Amino acid sequence: MARASIEEKHERRIELERSVLAVNHKYASLFSGGDGEDILSDLEAQFGGSCIKEGDPYMTHARAGAQEVLLYIRQRMRTPTDA
């Protein structure tokens, strides 16, 4: 089996970066205006606060998971100019 050349690896990396940027653009388009912005604000109000639930480790883990989803959405909304 032949190894991929440096050029082939570079082309695959560029294609992957373009794909990631395209998806990030879709996240930004979805959540940056109108109903999407309202929904993201609601999700942040519901799940963006403290994830600690005293005496209930299961709820603490559930809240931490919800926060992880919010962080993922925010990360995917970033554009190269935001970095």
C-alpha positions as a Markdown table, in Angstrom:
| # | Residue | x | y | z |
|---|---|---|---|---|
| 1 | Met | 0.0 | 0.0 | 0.0 |
| 2 | Ala | 1.5 | 3.3 | -1.1 |
| 3 | Arg | 1.9 | 6.1 | 1.4 |
| 4 | Ala | 0.1 | 9.4 | 0.8 |
| 5 | Ser | 2.3 | 12.1 | -0.5 |
| 6 | Ile | 2.8 | 15.3 | 1.4 |
| 7 | Glu | 0.7 | 17.0 | -1.3 |
| 8 | Glu | -2.1 | 14.5 | -0.8 |
| 9 | Lys | -2.1 | 15.0 | 2.9 |
| 10 | His | -2.1 | 18.8 | 2.5 |
| 11 | Glu | -5.1 | 18.5 | 0.1 |
| 12 | Arg | -7.0 | 16.3 | 2.6 |
| 13 | Arg | -6.3 | 18.8 | 5.4 |
| 14 | Ile | -7.5 | 21.7 | 3.3 |
| 15 | Glu | -10.7 | 19.9 | 2.4 |
| 16 | Leu | -11.3 | 19.0 | 6.0 |
| 17 | Glu | -10.8 | 22.6 | 7.1 |
| 18 | Arg | -13.2 | 23.8 | 4.4 |
| 19 | Ser | -15.7 | 21.3 | 5.6 |
| 20 | Val | -15.4 | 22.4 | 9.2 |
| 21 | Leu | -15.7 | 26.1 | 8.2 |
| 22 | Ala | -18.8 | 25.3 | 6.1 |
| 23 | Val | -20.5 | 23.6 | 9.1 |
| 24 | Asn | -19.4 | 26.4 | 11.4 |
| 25 | His | -21.0 | 28.9 | 9.0 |
| 26 | Lys | -24.3 | 26.9 | 9.2 |
| 27 | Tyr | -24.2 | 27.0 | 13.0 |
| 28 | Ala | -23.6 | 30.8 | 12.9 |
| 29 | Ser | -26.4 | 31.3 | 10.4 |
| 30 | Leu | -28.8 | 29.2 | 12.4 |
| 31 | Phe | -28.2 | 30.7 | 15.8 |
| 32 | Ser | -27.2 | 34.3 | 15.0 |
| 33 | Gly | -30.5 | 35.9 | 14.2 |
| 34 | Gly | -34.2 | 35.7 | 14.5 |
| 35 | Asp | -35.7 | 32.5 | 16.0 |
| 36 | Gly | -32.3 | 30.8 | 16.2 |
| 37 | Glu | -30.9 | 33.6 | 18.4 |
| 38 | Asp | -34.1 | 33.4 | 20.6 |
| 39 | Ile | -33.7 | 29.6 | 21.0 |
| 40 | Leu | -30.0 | 29.9 | 21.8 |
| 41 | Ser | -30.8 | 32.5 | 24.4 |
| 42 | Asp | -33.4 | 30.2 | 25.9 |
| 43 | Leu | -31.0 | 27.3 | 26.0 |
| 44 | Glu | -28.4 | 29.4 | 27.7 |
| 45 | Ala | -30.9 | 30.6 | 30.3 |
| 46 | Gln | -32.0 | 27.0 | 31.0 |
| 47 | Phe | -28.6 | 25.3 | 30.9 |
| 48 | Gly | -25.9 | 27.9 | 31.0 |
| 49 | Gly | -25.7 | 28.5 | 34.7 |
| 50 | Ser | -24.0 | 26.5 | 37.4 |
| 51 | Cys | -24.0 | 22.8 | 36.8 |
| 52 | Ile | -23.6 | 21.9 | 40.5 |
| 53 | Lys | -26.7 | 20.4 | 42.1 |
| 54 | Glu | -25.9 | 19.9 | 45.8 |
| 55 | Gly | -26.6 | 16.4 | 46.9 |
| 56 | Asp | -27.5 | 15.1 | 43.5 |
| 57 | Pro | -24.5 | 13.9 | 41.5 |
| 58 | Tyr | -26.8 | 12.6 | 38.7 |
| 59 | Met | -28.3 | 16.0 | 38.1 |
| 60 | Thr | -24.9 | 17.6 | 38.3 |
| 61 | His | -23.7 | 15.3 | 35.5 |
| 62 | Ala | -26.8 | 16.0 | 33.5 |
| 63 | Arg | -26.4 | 19.7 | 33.8 |
| 64 | Ala | -22.7 | 19.4 | 32.9 |
| 65 | Gly | -23.7 | 17.5 | 29.8 |
| 66 | Ala | -26.2 | 20.3 | 28.8 |
| 67 | Gln | -23.5 | 22.9 | 29.3 |
| 68 | Glu | -21.1 | 20.9 | 27.1 |
| 69 | Val | -23.7 | 21.1 | 24.3 |
| 70 | Leu | -24.0 | 24.9 | 24.7 |
| 71 | Leu | -20.2 | 25.2 | 24.6 |
| 72 | Tyr | -20.1 | 23.0 | 21.5 |
| 73 | Ile | -22.7 | 25.2 | 19.7 |
| 74 | Arg | -20.8 | 28.4 | 20.7 |
| 75 | Gln | -17.5 | 26.9 | 19.4 |
| 76 | Arg | -19.0 | 25.9 | 16.1 |
| 77 | Met | -20.5 | 29.4 | 15.7 |
| 78 | Arg | -17.0 | 30.9 | 15.8 |
| 79 | Thr | -15.4 | 32.1 | 12.5 |
| 80 | Pro | -11.7 | 32.4 | 11.8 |
| 81 | Thr | -12.0 | 36.2 | 12.4 |
| 82 | Asp | -13.4 | 35.5 | 16.0 |
| 83 | Ala | -10.2 | 33.6 | 17.0 |
